[in-house]
Amino acid sequence: MKQPTDQEIDLVLEQIKAELKRAVTKHPSHTRSSHHHLAVTEEELHEARLAVYADDFAHAKKEMLSVGAMAARYILEAQDEKITG
């Protein structure tokens, strides 16, 4: 596999950002519980796993973007440890 270009990386990160914004708009009162964040992320990963096993790349990609967005949301909303700088 070739090394991804900065442009390709930026595109994926923009897609994750868009998914994160969509999720926050759809579920603005998302709990700040770490356990709930983990459960939501695991659900998205499970859906991605099923899509991969079904050889459905388009659906797997969508679900993996959701996994990335949920991971970012956890980092941004984790109640005990804020990531700064």
PyMOL commands that set and color helices and strands:
alter all, ss='L'
color gray80, all
select helices_A, chain A and resi 6-26+34-53+57-77
alter helices_A, ss='H'
color red, helices_A
deselect
rebuild
show_as cartoon
